[in-house]
Amino acid sequence: MTLLLTVFAAIIATIVWYKNAPKDDFKVGTLALIYWGASLMWTCDAIFEYAELKDEFFQPATADMINDAFLGLTVIALGLIIWLVVLLAKDPKGVIKAKLLSKKN
């Protein structure tokens, strides 16, 4: 479930990035890379878990699926927080800089 959620987030972020590809004012490419990195990590985790569990891998308990879904949503939220910090630090439209300069004057 974690892998599935992060892959969907990566695909959506990539589509949004591609639609606005020449500009990328909001650094959506960074968000897409965060989610693709998380997807790659969960893919490796799934491979090793399958190697350990074999057929049981495809029959998870309901509680395990709920925990995985919660973890996936947490990873997506953390990715958004990191992206927001990067966006605010880069300040591509100069909004924060303008607000800081207007308060000083």
C-alpha positions in Angstrom: 0.0 0.0 0.0 2.9 2.4 0.8 4.5 1.7 -2.6 1.2 2.2 -4.4 0.5 5.5 -2.7 3.9 6.9 -3.3 3.9 5.8 -7.0 0.5 7.5 -7.5 1.9 10.7 -5.8 5.0 10.5 -8.1 2.9 10.1 -11.2 0.7 13.0 -10.3 3.6 15.2 -9.5 5.4 14.3 -12.7 2.3 15.1 -14.8 1.9 18.5 -13.1 5.6 19.1 -13.6 5.5 18.1 -17.3 2.5 20.3 -18.0 4.5 23.3 -16.7 7.9 22.0 -17.8 9.6 25.0 -19.3 8.9 27.3 -16.3 8.7 25.1 -13.2 8.2 28.2 -11.0 6.9 26.2 -8.1 9.7 23.6 -8.2 7.3 20.7 -8.8 10.2 18.8 -10.4 11.7 18.6 -6.9 8.5 17.2 -5.5 8.4 14.6 -8.3 12.0 13.6 -7.5 11.2 13.3 -3.8 8.2 10.9 -4.6 10.2 8.9 -7.2 13.0 8.4 -4.7 10.5 7.2 -2.1 8.9 4.9 -4.7 12.3 3.4 -5.5 12.9 2.9 -1.7 9.6 1.2 -1.3 10.2 -1.0 -4.4 13.4 -2.3 -2.8 11.6 -2.9 0.4 8.9 -4.8 -1.4 11.4 -7.0 -3.2 13.2 -7.9 0.0 9.9 -8.5 1.8 8.7 -10.8 -1.0 12.0 -12.7 -0.8 11.3 -13.3 2.9 7.6 -14.0 2.8 7.0 -15.6 -0.6 3.3 -16.3 -1.1 2.3 -14.6 2.2 3.4 -11.3 0.7 0.2 -11.2 -1.4 -2.1 -11.9 1.6 -1.5 -9.1 4.1 -3.6 -8.8 7.2 -6.1 -5.9 7.3 -4.2 -4.2 10.2 -1.0 -4.4 8.1 -2.7 -2.8 5.2 -4.1 0.0 7.4 -0.6 0.6 8.9 0.9 0.7 5.4 -1.7 3.1 4.1 -1.0 5.4 7.1 2.7 5.2 6.5 2.2 6.0 2.8 0.1 9.0 3.6 2.7 10.1 6.1 5.5 9.8 3.5 3.4 11.9 1.1 2.8 14.6 3.7 6.5 14.6 4.6 7.4 15.0 0.9 5.0 18.0 0.7 6.5 19.6 3.8 10.1 19.2 2.4 8.9 20.6 -1.0 7.3 23.5 0.8 10.5 24.3 2.7 12.5 24.2 -0.6 9.9 26.4 -2.3 10.0 29.0 0.5 13.8 28.9 0.6 14.1 29.4 -3.1 11.3 32.0 -3.3 11.0 31.9 -7.1 8.4 34.7 -7.3 10.2 36.9 -4.7 7.1 37.1 -2.5 8.9 36.5 0.8 11.7 38.8 -0.1 9.3 41.6 -1.0 7.3 41.1 2.3 10.5 41.2 4.4 11.8 44.3 2.6 8.4 46.1 2.9 8.4 45.5 6.7 11.9 46.9 7.2 11.0 50.2 5.5 
